[in-house]
């Protein structure tokens, strides 16, 4: 019997080699440390690609059988190769446009913010509005909110609109308030708040949907400007090792632009784009738009069929919906953006149609409301494996943790949101209070209870690069190592599980695990080659990871300047030039 199995195995190997010689690969990767994220074959040293898909993974001998006279060869020089990373929560158009505006990320003081805005205004004298994003709440002291006077000092003659890093608050100058007609008598919009001083005058800080009073006045970018921004954004994404993103709002209305980039051959990033559903209810017109997008866009490059909605706001601004009042202000507990019955109805109808649902839920009340609605829809519709998602989950009731696994709900987290800086430790933790802060971003608890994690960034809320998120998932400490021992350190996850949350589990979260997420035959050839071996460095060093090569569909879409130097320095007698130009010329 054993001899018969050996004969069969040898025959299979012979057939595979013969098939490879008859149908050579377009590209092969050799001399690599490949972590496949395939539990049946976790590690390999080579892989072969043909027609945008992986056809072989294994030893150099296995893969060389697929080498032909025109096969393009990438010598990995023993660098780590991973599946391409997926960002499971992103606002791509907004982030791409933001690359050309005022960037306030990392500004640590009011003076630094003023300098960046002043410099931008001086270098863009013809722009009618000064816009930007990235300020953080701790910059403005105990009040945690900025004032119009700070901007009036530097730009009094043009309107200024600056979004907070989380996108849930904004800050404007007096000129912008005047243009919007915001006075003492202007009522707060639904699900929004105009922050006012003791006299009832607007301070320049706007919470949640109050920002729309200003946003609607901003000049609309032209089609050409949006296309240029998207190309820039895709390059940034590829540079950081991203090969697919899940849009959680802001991109649905521009599906035709993404399609134009695909048809012109300029698309280098795959997109799963959700329709943004605003309360108060789901309408027939919206259903038609969502269904049309699912029908029109359903391939490996652009796909619809998902819906994103929001149940609450953020903890820093007291707009996240909590089961108990905020610790720093017992008069507030936040509120749900949806009427619960209308939310349940919308979820039930979307689930009945087989549409995937993403719900923004940050406070523990919002998380429970989403879980209850998902459970009710599955029971009513008898749906299986629908994979509804909850986005953010910053705090949660202990009794709801195990429900993710039991209900098959995807826990979509953004690891860098839990970065233990001043915002997290001094404002977020203060507002939730110490008891709820012990259940902050409960990655490990949900996973150990059978839930599935999917990781992303929420760009432009934080950097597009996943690597600082990887580091925070492993350490829950700042780059300086604070706090000692980590912030809620029991919620850290392993390197293997972190990689999985950005790859195979991310593919599951987007209903694409049969074609993406791991490096195995039959799947798309989306992969990255890294400068450091994550398995051989300290967790605290992973945030500085650099991507050397990014391949999407077997094509090199990003090449680091360091890659050419590595090839020159390597002691290799074979003249392998793994560059974009040589790959295109060879193929």
N, C-alpha and C positions, 0 to 999 in steps of 0.2 A: 504493500500500500504506500509506504514512504517513497519507494522508488518511482511509483506512478506519479505521485505529487511532484517529485523533483523533475520528472520528465515534462510534466505539464508546465511547471514554472519556467523551465529552460525554453520551452516552445514559445511561451508568452513573451519572454525577453527577446527571443530571436525575431518574433513577429514585430515587436515594438521597434527594434533596431532597424529591421528591414523597412518598416513604414516610415521611420525617420529619414532614412537615406532616400527613399522615393519621394518624400514630401519634406524637404529641408525647412528648417526654421528660418524666419526672417531675422531673428535676433536671439542670441543666447547670452546668458550671464554665467561666467565661470569664476572659480577661485573666490567664492563668497561665503559668508556666514549668514545663511538664509533662515530666519525665524518665520516659519510659514503661517503660524496661527491655525494650522490644521492639526487637530489632536492626534490624528492617525499617522502623521509624519511631521513632527514639530520642527525638525532641523534638516537642512539640505545644503549642498555646496554649489549647486548649479541649477539653472532652469532654462527652458526653451520657449520661445514665443513664435506664433504664426498667426497671421491675420488678426492681430490685436488680442489674442487669447493665449493663455499658457497651455502648452501641449506636453510638457514634461518637467518634472521636478525630481531631483535626486543627486546622484554622484556625477562627477565630471564625465566618467565613462558613459553613464546613461544619457547624458545630455549631448555629448559629442556625437552620438549616433544621429542627431538631428542637424548636424553641421553640414552645410553645402558650400559650394564655391562662392555664393553671393551672401552668405549669412553674415550679419553684422555681429561682432563679438565685443562684449563688454567684460573686461577683466576687472573684477571688483577689488582686487588687491587685499582680500581678506576683510573688507569692510562689511558691516552689518547691513543686511537687506531685509526690509519689512514690507508688508502690504501697504499700499497707499493709505494715508490717513483720511478719515471722513470727519468733517465738522458737522455735528448733528443739530446745531442750532445757530443760525446765522442770519443776518440781514444784509445781503450781499450788495444790493444796489446802494443802499445807504452808506455802507462801509466804503465802497469803491468811490463814491462821490466825495466822501469825507477825506480821502487821501489828498484832495486838492484844496481843502479848506483849512481853517485854524485847527491845529491838533493840540489839545490841552492835556492829553494823557501824560502822567508823570509830573505835572506842574505841582510843586509842593507848597507854594505860597501865593497870596494875592498879588504880590509884586511880580512874580514870575508869570502869572496869568496875564496881568496888564501888559507886560513886555511882549508876550507872544501876540496878543491882540493888536497892540500898537504897531508892532513890526509888520504884521500881516496887512493892516489897514494902509500903512505907508507904502507897501510894495504892490498894493492893488487899489490904486486911487480911483479907478473907474468902476469898481464893483459897487452897485447900489446898496447891497446888504453885506455885513460881515457876519459869517456863520461859522460855527465850529462845534466841537464836542469833546468831552473828556474831563470836565471838572469834577472834583469829588467833594463830598459833604464836609469832611473834617477840615478842609482848607479854611472854612469860614467860622471856626470856633464852635462854642456850645450851641448856637442857633442852628448850625449845620446848613444854613441857606444864605445865598448871596444877596446883595442889594444893588439896585440900579445905579446908585451913586458911584460905585467902583468903576463901572463902565463909562458913565457920563464924564468922568475925569479925563479919559483918554480918547473917547470917540463920541463927542457930543452932537455931531452934525449928520451922522449916518446911523440907521438902525442896526443894532447888534442882537443876534440870537444865538445863544450858546446852550447846547444840551448837556445835561449831566452825563457822567460816564455810563449810567444805567439806562438812560433814555426815558426816565420816568419823571424828571423835573427839568425845567429849563430856566434860563436867566436872560433877561433882556434889559436894554437901557431905556431911558425916558423917551427917546425918539421912537423906538419901536412901540412902546405903550401908547404914545400919542397917535401913531399911524393906525393902530388897531382900535382906537377909540375906547380904550379901557379907562374907566373913571371909577369914582367911588360908587356910582350907581350901577356899574356893570355886574350882573349876577354871575355867580359861579356856574360854569357849564356842568352838564351831567358827567359824573365820574371825574371831575376836575376841581381844582381850587386855585383861586387867585390869592396869593399871600398878601396880606395888608398890614400896615402899621397901625399904631394906636389911633390915628386919625381916620382910618378907613381907606387910605391911599395905597395903591399897589406898590409893593416894594421892588418889583422886578423879578421876583421868583414865582414860578408857575408850576403847579403840581398836576401830573397826569394829563387829562384831556384839556386842561386850560391852556396847554401849549398850542393847541389847535387854533386859538384865537390869533396867534402870531404866525404859526406855520403856514396858514392858508395865504398869507401875504407874500411869502418868499417867492422870488423869481423862479419859474420852472426851468430846469436845465433843458437844453435843446436835445434832440435825438442824437446828434453828433457828439455832444458832450457826454451823454450817457454811454454811448458805445465806447468812446475813448476811456471813460472811467472803468467800464467793465473789463476792458482789456488789461488795464493797469491792475485791477483787483485780481484777475485770474493769474497774472504773473506773480503777484504777491503770494497768492495761495499756493501755487506750484513751488515757489521758492521755499515755503515752509513745509512742503511734503504733503499738501492736501491734493487729493484727486477727485473727491466728491464733497458737496455740501448739501445740507438740508436747509432750505430757506424757511424761516419762521415768520415771515412778514416783510412786505415792502418790495417783493419781486414779481408777484403774480401779474400785475398790470403791465409788465414789460416782457412777457413771455415771447412776444414777437421779436424783441431785440436779441434775446438769447438764441432764438431760432435763426436770426440773420447771421449771428456769429458762427453758428453751427454750419450753415449752408456755405459760408465763405471760407470755412476751414480754419477759423480763428479761435474756435472753442477748445480750450485745453483743460477744462474742469467740468465735471459732471454735476448736474443740478436736479434736486428733488424739491419742487416748489409748491408750497402750501398757499391756499387762499386764506386771506386774513378775514375772519368773521367777527365783526363788531356786534356787541349787544345793541338793541335789546332783543332781537329775535332773528331767526333764520327765515329768509324769504324765498319765494319761488324763483325770483330773478337770480338770487345768489346760487341756488341749486343748479340752475341752468348754466351759469358761468363755470361752476366747479365741474359739472359733468362734461361740458364742452372741452375744458382743459384736459381732463382725464382721457377723453377720446382723441384729442389732437396730439397730445404729448405723452408718449408712453414707451420710449426707447431707452437705450443705455445712456444717452447724453442728456436728455431733458424729459422729466416725467412730472405729471400732476397727480391728482387723486388724493390729495391731503388737504386738511383744513386746520388752521391755527386760530385759537381764540384765547381770550384772557379773562380770568376770573377775578384777579385782584392786582394790586400794585406792588410796592416795595416796602420793606421794613424800615429803612432809613427815613422815609417820608411819612410813616404811619399809615400808608395806604394798602398794605398787605392785610388780608382778612384773617383775623386771629380768633381762636376759640375763647380766649380770655383777654382782658384789656392789656395794653402795652404797659410794661413795668415802669417806664419813665413818665408815662402820662396815662393814668387809669381812666381818664375821660374818653380815651380813644381805643378802638379795637379794629379799625379799618372796616371796609365793607366790600361785599361782593359786587363786581361790575354787572353781573347778570342777576335777574330775578331767577331764583333756583328752579322754579317750574319751567320757565322758558328755556333755561339752560338744559334741563333734563330733556325737554322736547327736542331741542336742536341736536343733542348728542344721540338721542334715540333714532332720529331720522337719518343722520349722517352714517351711523353704524349700520342701519338697515340697508343703506345703499352701498355698503362695503368700502366707504371712504375712511381713510386713516385720520385720526383726530389727535392734534397736539393741543393741550391746554396749559397755558401759563398759570401756575399756582405756586405762590411763594409762602403765604401764611398757612398755618396748620388747618384753619377752617376751609380755605380754598382747596387744599390738597384733599381733605375729606370729602368736600362737595364733588370734586372731580371723580374720585374713586367711587362714590355712591352712584353717580350718574353712569359711569362706565359699567358698573355691576348691574344696574337696572336695565341698561340697553342690551347687554348680553343675555340677560334673563328673558327679556321681552322678545328679542329677535332671534334667539337661539343661535347666536353667532359664535364661531370658534376661531381662535387664533387671529383675532382682529388687530391685536397689538396697539391699542390706544396708548397715547403717551402723556405723561405729565412733565412739563418743563420747569426746571429750577428747583422746586422742593427744598426751600432753604430751611424750613423747620417743619416738624411733623409731630403729631401725637404718637406716642409709643404704640398704641393699639393699631395704628394704620400701617406700620412698617411692613408687616408680613402680608398685607393685602396686595402689594405689588406682585409678588410671586404667585399668590393664589388666584388672582384675577388675570394674570398675563399682561399686566400694564408695564410698559417700558418706563424706566426711571431715567429721564434725560437731564443730565447734570452738566454744568460748566465748571470744571474743577477750579479755575482761577477765581471764580466768584467767592470761594471760601478762603482766598488768600488772607492770612491773618495780619493785615495792616491796621492803621488807625481806624479806617472806616468800619472794618469788621469788629475789632475788639473794643473800640470806644463808643461807636454809635449803634451798630447792628446789635451787639451783645447787650448794650445798655437798654436798648428798646425792647428786646425780647425778654430780658431778665435771665438770671443764671440757670434756672431750671430748664427753660426752653432752649437755652444756648448749648445744653449738653446733647441736644438732638439737632445739631447744625450740620446740614449737608451730609446726611447719613448714608454715605456710599457703601461702606462695609456692612452695615446693619441690613440694608435692603438686599444686597447681594447674598449675604449669608443666610437670609430667610427665603432664598429662592428667586429673588427678583433679578431682572437683567438691567445692567447699566449701559447707557450710551452717552458718550462725552462730546462736548463741543465747546464753543467759545462765547457765543452771543456777540460776535464782532458786529459793530464797532464798539460795543461796551468795553471789551478788553482787546488785547492784541489778537491778531489773526493767527499768530504762531501757536501751535498746540504745545510746544515744548515747555513753556512755563507752567501750563496746565498739567503736563505730565509730572513735573517736579512737585507741584503742590499736591497732586493725588498721592504721591509717594511719601511726602514729608509733612504736609500741613504746617509748614514753616515758611517764613520769609527767606529771601536769599541771604539774609544775615544770620539766619538760624533762630529767629524768634517766632513764637515763644519757646523757651527750652522744653524739649520733649514733644512739642507740637500742639496745635489747637485741636481739641477733641481727638487725640492721636489714635484712639481705637477705631476711628472711621477711615484711616488710611487704607489704601488697597495695594496689592502687590504689583510689581512691574508687569508680570504676565497679564494680570487682569486689567491693568491700565491700558496696555497695548490693545487688548481685546476690545475694550470699550470704545476705542477709536477706529477699530477695524471690523472684525467679524460681528461683534454685537451691534456696532453701528449699522452694518449691513442688514442685520435682523431688524433693527429699529426702522429701517427704510424699506423693509420687505424685499430685500435683494440678496439674501445670503446664498442663494443658489448660483449666483453669477459673480459675486464680489466678496471682499472681506478677508480672504485668505489666499495664499499662493498655492494653488493646486490645479491640476489639469482640468481644462474646461472653463475656467474662470477668466475674467478680464485681466489683462496684463497691466494692472495698475500697481506700481511698486516704487519704493524709495530706497536710496542707498545713503547711509549716514556717515558722518565724520567720526563719531565716537560709537563704541559698542556699549549700548545701554546696559548690557548684562555684565560689563566689566568696570563700570565707573560707579562712583557714589551717587545715591539718589539726589543729593544736593547739587550735583553737577549736570543733571539731565536737562535743566532749563536752558543751558548754553548749547544744546545740540544744534548742529548745522546739517542741512541736507546737501549732499553732493550732487545727486541726480534724482530727478523725478520722471517717471515714465507713466504715461496714460495711454492705455490701449497699445502698449508696446512701443510707443514713440516718446523720445526724449523731449519733454516740454520745459525742463529747467536743468541747467548745468551750472554749478558753482564755479567761479573762477579758480577755486582751489583744486578742482578736479583735474585740470590740465597739468598743474604742478605735481600732483600725486602720480600721474602717468609718467611724467618725465623723470621723477625721482626713483621710480620703481626699478628694481633690477630685473628686467624682463626682456628677453631677446626677441619676443614677438612684437611686431609693430602695430599694436592695437591702439587706434585713436578713437576713443569713445566720446565723440562730440556730436552735437546736434547736426552740424554741417555734414560730417562724414556719414552719419546714419542716413540722412536724407539722400545724399549722393549715392550711397550704396544700395538704397532701396528704390 
